[in-house]
Amino acid sequence: MSSTKKIVLVVDDDKSISEMIKRLLKYYDSSLFVEIVHDGTVAIQKINELLPNLITLDINIPGSNGYEVCKTIKTNEKTKHIPIIVISGEEDKDAKSKMLSLGADGFLPKPFDINNFLNIIPILLKK
């Protein structure tokens, strides 16, 4: 019988932000398996390998940027169902609409409100 443990992939080049997101996710549900990657190209490989239940994604990351990662995930039959929440300090005023048009399920600007984050996580994990 396969495990029903939920997997979250955190994709952010800022190690302190990604560790904070991991701590918040574990605070929400200590049984979550949280994997962190700091590069978009590696993220795409990990997503195909792990098929996570949720992805948190920064836009400005090395390798494939967040736009490319989101587009790749949402256009792949195997991964398009995975919810993506973008957490980004991108200053382009159109970043939110661009990410949502690529299929992202939510967008939180950095610095993000912890309560908003903790409120959206259960919604996205149920998808």
C-alpha positions as CSV (number, residue, x, y, z in Angstrom):
1,M,0.0,0.0,0.0
2,S,1.4,3.4,-1.0
3,S,1.9,6.2,1.5
4,T,-0.6,9.0,1.7
5,K,1.9,11.4,3.2
6,K,1.5,14.8,1.4
7,I,4.6,16.3,-0.3
8,V,5.3,20.0,-0.7
9,L,8.1,21.3,-2.9
10,V,9.5,24.7,-1.9
11,V,11.3,26.5,-4.8
12,D,13.2,29.6,-3.7
13,D,16.8,30.7,-4.1
14,D,16.7,32.5,-0.7
15,K,17.7,29.8,1.8
16,S,16.3,31.7,4.8
17,I,12.9,32.2,3.1
18,S,12.7,28.6,2.0
19,E,13.5,27.4,5.5
20,M,10.9,29.8,6.9
21,I,8.3,28.4,4.5
22,K,9.3,24.9,5.5
23,R,8.9,25.7,9.2
24,L,5.4,27.2,8.5
25,L,4.3,24.2,6.5
26,K,5.5,21.9,9.3
27,Y,3.7,24.1,11.8
28,Y,0.5,23.7,9.8
29,D,1.0,19.9,9.5
30,S,4.0,18.2,11.0
31,S,3.4,15.1,8.9
32,L,4.1,16.9,5.6
33,F,7.2,15.9,3.7
34,V,8.8,19.2,2.6
35,E,11.6,19.3,0.0
36,I,13.5,22.5,-0.8
37,V,15.2,23.3,-4.0
38,H,16.9,26.5,-5.0
39,D,17.0,26.2,-8.8
40,G,14.2,26.1,-11.4
41,T,15.8,23.4,-13.6
42,V,16.3,21.2,-10.5
43,A,12.7,22.0,-9.4
44,I,11.3,20.6,-12.7
45,Q,13.2,17.4,-12.2
46,K,12.1,17.1,-8.6
47,I,8.4,17.8,-9.5
48,N,8.5,15.0,-12.1
49,E,10.2,12.7,-9.6
50,L,8.1,13.4,-6.5
51,L,4.8,14.6,-7.9
52,P,4.2,16.8,-4.9
53,N,0.8,17.8,-3.6
54,L,1.7,21.5,-3.6
55,I,4.5,23.7,-4.9
56,T,5.6,27.1,-3.5
57,L,7.5,28.9,-6.2
58,D,9.5,32.1,-6.4
59,I,9.8,33.8,-9.8
60,N,13.4,35.0,-9.6
61,I,15.4,31.8,-9.3
62,P,18.4,30.5,-11.1
63,G,18.1,27.9,-13.9
64,S,14.6,28.0,-15.3
65,N,12.8,31.0,-13.8
66,G,9.4,30.8,-12.0
67,Y,7.5,31.6,-15.2
68,E,9.2,28.8,-17.1
69,V,8.7,26.3,-14.2
70,C,5.0,27.2,-13.9
71,K,4.4,26.9,-17.6
72,T,6.3,23.6,-17.8
73,I,4.3,22.1,-14.9
74,K,0.9,23.3,-16.0
75,T,1.4,22.2,-19.6
76,N,2.4,18.6,-18.7
77,E,-0.4,16.1,-18.4
78,K,1.4,14.3,-15.5
79,T,1.8,17.5,-13.4
80,K,-0.8,20.0,-14.4
81,H,-3.1,19.2,-11.5
82,I,-0.4,20.2,-8.9
83,P,-1.4,23.5,-7.2
84,I,1.2,26.2,-7.3
85,I,1.4,29.2,-5.0
86,V,3.8,31.9,-6.1
87,I,5.7,33.6,-3.3
88,S,7.7,36.3,-4.9
89,G,9.4,39.7,-4.4
90,E,9.1,40.3,-8.2
91,E,8.5,44.0,-8.6
92,D,7.0,43.8,-12.1
93,K,3.4,44.9,-11.5
94,D,2.1,42.4,-14.0
95,A,3.9,39.4,-12.3
96,K,0.8,38.3,-10.5
97,S,-1.4,38.3,-13.6
98,K,1.3,36.6,-15.7
99,M,1.7,33.8,-13.1
100,L,-2.0,33.3,-12.8
101,S,-2.4,33.2,-16.6
102,L,0.2,30.4,-16.7
103,G,-1.8,28.4,-14.2
104,A,-0.6,29.4,-10.7
105,D,-3.3,28.9,-8.1
106,G,-2.3,31.8,-5.8
107,F,0.2,34.6,-5.5
108,L,1.7,36.1,-2.3
109,P,4.0,39.1,-2.6
110,K,7.2,39.1,-0.4
111,P,7.2,39.9,2.4
112,F,4.1,37.8,2.7
113,D,1.5,37.7,5.5
114,I,1.9,34.5,7.5
115,N,-1.8,34.3,8.2
116,N,-2.6,34.5,4.5
117,F,-0.1,31.8,3.8
118,L,-1.5,29.5,6.6
119,N,-5.0,30.1,5.3
120,I,-4.3,29.2,1.7
121,I,-2.3,26.1,2.4
122,P,-5.2,23.8,3.4
123,I,-7.3,25.0,0.4
124,L,-4.5,24.1,-2.0
125,L,-3.5,20.8,-0.3
126,K,-7.1,19.6,-0.8
127,K,-7.0,20.1,-4.6
